[in-house]
Each structure stands twice: as C-alpha cells, then as structure tokens.
Amino acid sequence: MKELDVVKLIKEFNSLPIGTEGTIVLEYDGTYFEVEFFDSDGDTIDVFTTPADVLELVVSN
C-alpha cells in the first residue's frame, strides 16, 4: 500500500466499523499509514494514524 491508495478497515478501529473506507495520505514506514476516512457521501470522518494490519487495499493509485 502507498500514498493515495484507497483502503478499507478489516477490523474495527478507533470506533470506526469494519468496511469504512479511506485514502492513505502519508506512509510512515510500511507498517503505519495516515489515513483520511470518509463516509458513504464522501465526507471526511477523521484522519488517523492506522496500522497496516487493520487495512485492506481497495484501489491502487
């Protein structure tokens, strides 16, 4: 996974349910990413430092 890839949660994280999608805005070291999560309308929910083990790649950019 890399910056600008679309990802989704495969585990609940920071009160966000499984399946919540987001865009990687910064890659730290391959094990953590800064992800902007958004709702079904495309509005930003929040930005979290997220471990790779709770993410699954949806669209590679």
N, C-alpha and C positions, 0 to 999 in steps of 0.2 A: 504494500500500500504506500501511496505517496501523496504529496500535496495536490489538492483539487479533486481527488478521488471521492466518489460518493460511497458511503458506508452505512451499515445499519447495525443496531445492537443485537447481539445474540444472547445477551444476559441483561437483566435489569441493572441499571447503573444510575446513580445519583437521582433516584426517584423517576427516571425515565423508563418506560416499559420496553420490553423486547420488541424489536421491529422498528423502533424510532430511527429515522434516517438523518444523516448529517453529511457535511463536507469537511474533509481534512483541510485545515488552513495552515497547519505547521507540523512538520515531522521533527521530533526531538532526537530519537536515537533508534528508531525502528521498533521500539517496544512501547513508546508513548506518543500520542498524537494530540494536538489541539484540534478539537472537532466542534464545528458550529452545527448544532442540532436544530432541525426545523420541523414544524407541524405539517399536516396534510395540505394546508393552504400556502405553504412555502414561507411562512413567517418564522423568524428566529425564536427558538425557545430559550436557548442559552449556549454558552461556549464553555466546554470543559476539557481539561487535560484527561485523556482517556487511554487506558491500557489497551494494547493491541488484542489481548485475549478476549475482549468483550465485543470486538468488531468483526464484521464480515464485509468484504468488498461487494458492492452492488454494481458500480460503473467505474471503470478505469479511464482516467483522462490523460 
